[in-house]
């Protein structure tokens, strides 16, 4: 009996990266591309956090209060 595993299809991002890497990318370009991807997702996360901050009307004073609070009660 054969051992078959089901693998999810590749995402659209994975397919695009395979096309790019198939053309031969230097190590320098690969590092730069990885940096772009990291920065893109970091900005997306920051934008999401900023949106929540604004919606909940958080402030630096509130963050200072949270830092000083004893939350182990």
C-alpha positions, -999 to +999 in steps of 0.1 A: +000+000+000+015+034-010+018+062+015+000+091-002-001+125+013-023+154+003-006+187-002-024+220-004-019+238-037+007+266-038-005+301-030-004+328-055+026+343-037+045+310-039+037+306-076+051+341-083+082+335-063+088+302-081+086+321-114+111+347-102+135+322-087+133+300-118+149+328-138+180+327-116+184+353-089+217+363-073+222+360-036+223+398-033+190+401-051+175+373-030+185+391+001+170+424-012+137+406-022+135+390+012+140+424+028+112+439+007+088+411+017+097+415+054+092+453+052+059+448+034+044+425+060+059+446+089+042+477+075+009+459+071+011+448+107+020+483+119-009+498+099-033+473+114-020+481+149-023+518+142-059+513+131-068+495+163-050+522+184-071+549+167-104+530+169-099+523+206-085+558+213-054+546+230-028+571+241+007+571+253-006+580+288-027+548+288+003+527+277+022+542+306-006+532+330-006+497+316+031+494+321+028+504+357-002+483+365+001+450+384-018+427+361-012+395+382-043+399+403 
